[in-house]
Amino acid sequence: MRRIVLSAALLMGVGVQAGALQAGVYHLDPPPKYPSDYAQVNALDPIWRVLMHLGELRAVHDAAKAPPQADSLRAAYEKQLAALEARQRHGALTPLERVNLGACLIRMGRYPKARTILEESLRVVPPDHSVYFLLLLNLASAYQEEDALLQRAIDLQTQALRSWPTHFLKWDRWESNWYRHAEHYALTLMRLRQREQIRNQGRAVSELPPLDELFGPIRFVGPSGRYEAGGIVFEQGDRLPADAERIVLQLLLWRPHDLRLNWLYGELLNMRGQVDWAFSVLDFCKQLASNRELRQHHQILREAVPVYKELFGDGTGSGADRRKQALLFWSLAPRGALLAPAIGAAANESGGVAASTDFSLLSEEREPLPERPPPGTEALRSGAALPDWRQLTVSFLTGVVVTILGMLQWRQWRRHRRMDSPAPSPTPEHFVSK
């Protein structure tokens, strides 16, 4: 049921253009859902909850097809927008409310109106006001929706970063530093898209362009040199900053309709082993746009998801096959380097066999005991109860290993005893014979 709801949330706002691009959208008094984007990025929420919130943000846009529910984020934005526009008609908007009004209009996809409001705000709000840089950032976000205004958006973004205040009362130091850090990457993304726009020279693009080189030329390939489910070769992963996933998530919260950012987020999820959620994100992108590399990665993850679910369940451990996990980890474990000769290797292999054969012996999640058969059944009357062959096999193998280990230990003890015993002293008869 949760997967069905998540799929519906991911597909909200499918009518929005795939190339939509926005800088940071700052809303200092957002409808009650999360206290801020900063809290959402740093909350360490499960991935399914993050994807649900992205779907809710897409549904705020006017292009979303689903009608808003009474308790939805879209309904909360509509209510807040009506209150702010009423204050605007009475000329009672404060600078902070102008920031929020621009953010509401951008979130709902009403970019021309947002540009008009924010341009007027920059004329009436003094440049030394504490929220002036947020007006610049929101206006840059509204400008980016038109290719002809992309250079103006870059100029506003650069101006906002230069005028970033040392202290801002609405944020603590860490939140302010994080937003400024993410905005530098937003500026990098604007410049990458502008270069791409110049190369295309206005020509129509037949398919979704490749991933943006936001962190440089990264190839999401495994040790084999090809794309693999659940990992990336060390040489490529080392090129990514430690906070790469958080940065992309922050940009996604500002521009949830950008398919190339969604695609990049899916690749980062796959890189850290979240194969099922990476497939969900790439599946969302593939349904809205086509790209040869995206289709190839989508197919590889599709084939890997059943195996991943069988080993790890739904990502929380539910439905996972513990014995298959133990067999997989035992088969991949290094051998020989740190083990004692003979005895250590034998103990390691026997332990792996025992764990993969009956993992319930090592797990707290034991299988429930079978119900006692009712008295008077044929099995009890005849005494012909069948033995538990699995338990007998494990017991037999354990006995063999213990016996071998005991024999090896006895031989080692005998060898040390012969070496430690003193040589016999010469007898009198020895000298007489001489």
C-alpha distance (Angstrom), angle and dihedral (degrees) to the residues before:
residue distance angle dihedral
M1 . . .
R2 3.80 . .
R3 3.80 91.2 .
I4 3.82 90.9 52.3
V5 3.80 91.4 52.4
L6 3.81 90.8 46.3
S7 3.81 92.4 50.9
A8 3.78 90.1 51.6
A9 3.79 90.8 49.2
L10 3.80 92.7 49.3
L11 3.79 91.6 53.0
M12 3.81 94.9 50.7
G13 3.78 112.0 119.0
V14 3.80 96.5 22.3
G15 3.79 90.3 153.5
V16 3.83 92.3 67.5
Q17 3.80 116.1 104.8
A18 3.79 114.1 -97.8
G19 3.79 92.7 -132.7
A20 3.81 96.4 56.4
L21 3.79 110.3 140.4
Q22 3.77 130.4 -173.5
A23 3.78 137.6 172.7
G24 3.77 119.4 -138.4
V25 3.80 113.0 -40.0
Y26 3.81 107.0 -150.6
H27 3.77 120.0 -160.3
L28 3.78 111.7 171.6
D29 3.80 94.6 -173.7
P30 3.82 104.5 33.9
P31 3.81 123.9 175.7
P32 3.81 109.4 -85.4
K33 3.79 108.2 -81.4
Y34 3.78 108.0 96.3
P35 3.82 123.8 1.7
S36 3.83 90.6 -125.9
D37 3.77 144.2 -24.5
Y38 3.79 87.2 -101.8
A39 3.80 90.6 60.1
Q40 3.79 91.2 47.8
V41 3.81 93.0 51.7
N42 3.82 93.7 46.5
A43 3.81 99.9 36.8
L44 3.83 94.4 91.7
D45 3.80 89.1 -136.1
P46 3.81 119.7 172.0
I47 3.79 111.9 -85.8
W48 3.81 93.1 -115.6
R49 3.82 89.8 59.5
V50 3.82 91.4 50.5
L51 3.80 90.7 50.6
M52 3.79 90.6 48.3
H53 3.80 90.2 54.2
L54 3.81 90.9 49.4
G55 3.80 88.3 53.0
E56 3.80 90.5 50.9
L57 3.81 90.7 51.4
R58 3.81 90.3 51.5
A59 3.79 89.8 51.1
V60 3.82 90.1 57.6
H61 3.83 88.8 69.3
D62 3.81 117.6 96.0
A63 3.82 89.4 -124.7
A64 3.81 91.6 66.0
K65 3.78 109.8 113.2
A66 3.80 99.6 -154.5
P67 3.84 114.7 90.5
P68 3.83 111.1 -117.7
Q69 3.77 119.0 -103.3
A70 3.80 120.3 -130.9
D71 3.81 92.6 -107.4
S72 3.81 97.0 37.2
L73 3.78 127.2 119.1
R74 3.81 89.6 -116.0
A75 3.82 91.4 57.5
A76 3.82 90.1 49.6
Y77 3.82 90.8 51.9
E78 3.81 91.5 49.4
K79 3.79 90.7 51.8
Q80 3.80 92.9 48.6
L81 3.81 92.5 45.5
A82 3.80 91.4 53.4
A83 3.82 91.2 52.2
L84 3.82 93.1 48.5
E85 3.80 93.6 46.9
A86 3.81 89.4 50.9
R87 3.81 89.6 55.5
Q88 3.78 89.6 46.4
R89 3.82 91.7 55.8
H90 3.80 88.8 53.6
G91 3.81 92.1 47.7
A92 3.79 91.7 -119.9
L93 3.81 101.3 122.1
T94 3.79 115.8 133.7
P95 3.84 120.0 -148.0
L96 3.81 89.4 -104.5
E97 3.82 91.1 52.1
R98 3.81 89.6 50.2
V99 3.81 88.6 58.0
N100 3.81 90.4 50.2
L101 3.81 93.6 45.9
G102 3.80 91.1 52.7
A103 3.81 90.6 48.6
C104 3.83 92.0 50.4
L105 3.80 92.1 51.6
I106 3.82 92.3 47.3
R107 3.81 92.6 48.7
M108 3.80 89.8 51.2
G109 3.81 93.0 48.3
R110 3.80 97.2 -113.0
Y111 3.80 94.7 134.0
P112 3.83 102.3 158.8
K113 3.79 90.9 53.2
A114 3.80 91.0 45.0
R115 3.80 90.6 52.8
T116 3.79 91.2 50.7
I117 3.82 93.2 50.1
L118 3.81 94.5 45.1
E119 3.82 94.9 45.3
E120 3.80 89.0 52.7
S121 3.81 89.6 47.5
L122 3.82 92.0 55.0
R123 3.80 88.4 54.9
V124 3.81 96.2 50.9
V125 3.82 101.0 34.4
P126 3.82 113.2 76.1
P127 3.84 115.6 -120.1
D128 3.81 91.6 -121.2
H129 3.82 92.8 59.4
S130 3.81 114.7 116.7
V131 3.84 94.1 -120.3
Y132 3.80 96.9 44.5
F133 3.82 93.0 100.2
L134 3.83 89.8 53.3
L135 3.80 90.4 54.7
L136 3.82 87.8 53.2
L137 3.81 92.0 50.5
N138 3.81 94.3 47.5
L139 3.81 91.4 47.7
A140 3.82 89.8 50.1
S141 3.80 87.2 53.4
A142 3.81 91.5 51.9
Y143 3.84 92.7 47.1
Q144 3.80 93.5 54.1
E145 3.78 92.5 69.9
E146 3.81 90.3 77.8
D147 3.79 121.7 56.9
A148 3.81 91.1 -143.9
L149 3.83 90.3 59.3
L150 3.80 97.7 46.0
Q151 3.81 94.1 101.0
R152 3.81 90.6 52.0
A153 3.79 88.4 51.3
I154 3.82 90.5 53.4
D155 3.80 90.7 49.8
L156 3.82 92.4 50.3
Q157 3.81 91.6 46.4
T158 3.80 90.9 51.8
Q159 3.80 91.2 47.7
A160 3.81 91.7 50.2
L161 3.82 92.6 51.5
R162 3.79 91.0 50.0
S163 3.81 92.1 50.3
W164 3.82 95.3 44.9
P165 3.82 107.2 140.5
T166 3.78 121.7 -121.8
H167 3.82 90.1 -133.4
F168 3.80 129.4 23.2
L169 3.79 118.0 -175.0
K170 3.82 95.0 -143.0
W171 3.82 93.1 57.3
D172 3.76 136.1 46.1
R173 3.79 121.0 -129.2
W174 3.83 95.5 -92.1
E175 3.80 93.6 49.0
S176 3.81 92.5 48.9
N177 3.81 92.3 47.8
W178 3.79 91.3 48.1
Y179 3.81 94.8 51.3
R180 3.80 91.5 48.1
H181 3.81 89.9 48.9
A182 3.81 91.3 51.2
E183 3.82 92.5 45.4
H184 3.80 90.1 59.0
Y185 3.80 88.0 58.7
A186 3.81 89.3 46.4
L187 3.82 88.1 55.9
T188 3.81 90.1 48.7
L189 3.79 89.5 52.6
M190 3.82 91.5 50.7
R191 3.78 91.3 53.2
L192 3.81 92.4 47.3
R193 3.79 90.8 52.1
Q194 3.81 91.4 46.6
R195 3.82 91.5 53.6
E196 3.77 89.1 49.0
Q197 3.79 90.1 50.0
I198 3.82 90.7 52.0
R199 3.82 91.7 49.3
N200 3.80 91.8 50.9
Q201 3.84 91.0 48.7
G202 3.76 92.3 -153.6
R203 3.82 95.2 -51.2
A204 3.78 116.7 147.2
V205 3.81 114.4 -104.5
S206 3.80 113.6 -130.5
E207 3.81 96.2 -158.8
L208 3.78 141.0 12.7
P209 3.84 109.1 -67.4
P210 3.82 118.5 -117.5
L211 3.78 124.6 -89.3
D212 3.79 116.6 -63.4
E213 3.82 113.7 -109.1
L214 3.78 90.1 -126.8
F215 3.81 91.1 150.9
G216 3.78 96.8 28.6
P217 3.82 128.8 -88.9
I218 3.81 101.3 -25.7
R219 3.81 121.7 171.5
F220 3.80 113.2 -157.3
V221 3.80 95.6 -146.0
G222 3.78 133.5 133.0
P223 3.83 130.3 -127.0
S224 3.82 89.5 -77.2
G225 3.81 90.9 63.1
R226 3.80 91.2 -113.2
Y227 3.79 132.1 93.3
E228 3.80 111.4 -80.2
A229 3.77 135.1 -175.8
G230 3.78 115.3 -108.3
G231 3.79 105.7 12.6
I232 3.78 153.5 34.6
V233 3.79 132.1 -135.5
F234 3.82 112.7 -94.4
E235 3.81 94.6 -120.1
Q236 3.82 90.9 60.1
G237 3.80 96.7 38.9
D238 3.80 91.3 52.8
R239 3.81 89.6 62.4
L240 3.79 92.0 63.0
P241 3.81 120.0 87.2
A242 3.78 116.0 -114.1
D243 3.82 91.0 -112.0
A244 3.81 96.2 46.0
E245 3.81 94.4 120.3
R246 3.81 92.6 48.1
I247 3.80 91.6 49.0
V248 3.80 92.7 51.6
L249 3.80 90.9 46.1
Q250 3.82 90.3 51.7
L251 3.81 90.5 51.6
L252 3.79 89.4 47.5
L253 3.80 91.9 54.1
W254 3.81 87.0 55.3
R255 3.81 94.6 43.7
P256 3.83 108.8 20.8
H257 3.83 93.1 165.6
D258 3.81 95.9 59.9
L259 3.81 103.7 111.4
R260 3.79 95.4 -166.0
L261 3.80 91.1 55.5
N262 3.81 89.3 47.4
W263 3.80 88.8 51.2
L264 3.82 91.4 50.1
Y265 3.81 90.2 49.6
G266 3.81 89.5 52.7
E267 3.80 91.3 52.0
L268 3.81 90.8 51.6
L269 3.81 90.4 50.3
N270 3.80 90.2 51.7
M271 3.80 90.1 47.9
R272 3.81 91.1 62.3
G273 3.80 93.6 45.4
Q274 3.84 101.6 -97.0
V275 3.81 92.0 132.5
D276 3.81 98.8 161.0
W277 3.81 95.3 49.5
A278 3.81 91.5 43.3
F279 3.80 88.2 54.8
S280 3.82 90.7 50.2
V281 3.82 90.8 54.5
L282 3.81 94.6 45.1
D283 3.80 90.1 46.0
F284 3.82 89.2 55.2
C285 3.82 90.4 51.2
K286 3.81 93.8 46.1
Q287 3.80 92.3 53.2
L288 3.82 90.6 57.8
A289 3.81 103.1 36.8
S290 3.79 141.2 14.2
N291 3.79 129.3 -126.2
R292 3.81 128.1 156.4
E293 3.81 95.0 -133.8
L294 3.79 91.4 44.5
R295 3.82 91.0 51.6
Q296 3.81 91.1 50.1
H297 3.81 93.7 49.9
H298 3.81 90.6 44.4
Q299 3.82 91.2 54.2
I300 3.82 93.5 48.5
L301 3.80 91.8 51.1
R302 3.80 91.4 45.1
E303 3.80 90.1 57.7
A304 3.81 92.4 45.6
V305 3.82 98.1 48.5
P306 3.87 96.9 77.9
V307 3.82 91.4 52.8
Y308 3.81 91.3 44.9
K309 3.81 91.9 51.0
E310 3.79 92.0 48.6
L311 3.80 91.0 53.6
F312 3.80 100.8 36.7
G313 3.81 105.9 16.5
D314 3.80 115.9 -147.6
G315 3.81 94.4 -17.9
T316 3.80 94.6 -88.4
G317 3.80 96.3 76.3
S318 3.80 93.4 -99.8
G319 3.79 111.5 134.9
A320 3.81 93.5 9.9
D321 3.82 119.7 144.8
R322 3.81 102.9 -127.6
R323 3.80 94.8 -168.3
K324 3.80 92.3 53.9
Q325 3.79 89.8 48.1
A326 3.82 90.1 52.5
L327 3.81 91.7 47.7
L328 3.83 91.0 49.2
F329 3.82 94.4 48.6
W330 3.82 91.7 44.3
S331 3.80 92.3 51.2
L332 3.83 91.4 49.3
A333 3.81 95.7 44.2
P334 3.86 116.9 112.7
R335 3.76 115.1 -107.4
G336 3.79 136.7 -154.5
A337 3.80 104.9 7.6
L338 3.81 99.6 88.7
L339 3.81 100.6 23.5
A340 3.80 129.3 101.3
P341 3.83 113.5 -112.7
A342 3.78 116.3 -86.8
I343 3.81 98.9 -23.5
G344 3.83 96.0 54.1
A345 3.80 93.6 46.1
A346 3.79 92.5 47.8
A347 3.81 92.0 48.5
N348 3.81 91.3 48.8
E349 3.79 94.3 50.6
S350 3.80 93.9 44.5
G351 3.80 90.6 49.8
G352 3.79 91.1 51.5
V353 3.80 91.8 49.6
A354 3.79 92.0 48.5
A355 3.81 93.6 47.7
S356 3.78 95.1 48.1
T357 3.80 92.6 42.9
D358 3.78 97.9 51.1
F359 3.80 110.8 5.3
S360 3.78 91.8 166.7
L361 3.82 87.5 77.4
L362 3.83 89.2 65.7
S363 3.80 98.9 36.4
E364 3.77 129.9 82.8
E365 3.78 88.6 -139.5
R366 3.80 96.5 80.4
E367 3.75 121.0 179.9
P368 3.81 113.5 -105.3
L369 3.77 115.3 -98.7
P370 3.81 114.4 -102.4
E371 3.75 114.9 -103.0
R372 3.80 115.6 -98.1
P373 3.81 108.9 -105.9
P374 3.77 113.1 -114.1
P375 3.81 116.4 -97.9
G376 3.74 116.7 -95.2
T377 3.82 96.4 38.6
E378 3.77 120.8 140.3
A379 3.79 93.2 -111.4
L380 3.81 93.5 57.9
R381 3.78 94.5 42.6
S382 3.77 94.1 52.1
G383 3.81 96.7 35.1
A384 3.82 89.3 -137.4
A385 3.81 96.9 135.1
L386 3.82 111.7 159.6
P387 3.84 116.9 -118.1
D388 3.81 121.5 -115.1
W389 3.82 98.5 -109.7
R390 3.79 93.9 -171.4
Q391 3.79 92.0 56.1
L392 3.80 91.3 44.4
T393 3.81 91.4 50.3
V394 3.77 93.8 49.9
S395 3.83 90.9 45.9
F396 3.81 91.6 49.4
L397 3.82 93.0 48.9
T398 3.78 90.9 46.9
G399 3.82 90.6 50.9
V400 3.81 91.9 49.9
V401 3.79 91.7 49.9
V402 3.81 92.3 47.1
T403 3.82 90.6 49.4
I404 3.81 92.4 50.2
L405 3.77 91.2 47.5
G406 3.80 90.7 49.4
M407 3.81 92.1 51.2
L408 3.79 91.8 48.5
Q409 3.80 90.8 48.7
W410 3.87 91.0 49.1
R411 3.82 91.8 51.3
Q412 3.80 90.7 48.4
W413 3.81 90.8 50.7
R414 3.84 92.0 49.3
R415 3.82 91.1 50.1
H416 3.81 93.0 50.9
R417 3.83 91.3 47.2
R418 3.84 93.1 53.8
M419 3.79 90.7 48.4
D420 3.81 93.4 49.5
S421 3.85 97.1 46.5
P422 3.94 113.6 100.0
A423 3.81 121.1 -115.2
P424 3.90 114.7 -100.8
S425 3.85 115.5 -95.9
P426 3.86 119.1 -120.8
T427 3.83 115.4 -92.9
P428 3.86 127.3 -136.7
E429 3.79 91.0 -110.1
H430 3.80 86.7 60.1
F431 3.82 92.3 60.8
V432 3.84 92.2 43.2
S433 3.74 91.3 54.6
K434 3.77 89.9 50.6
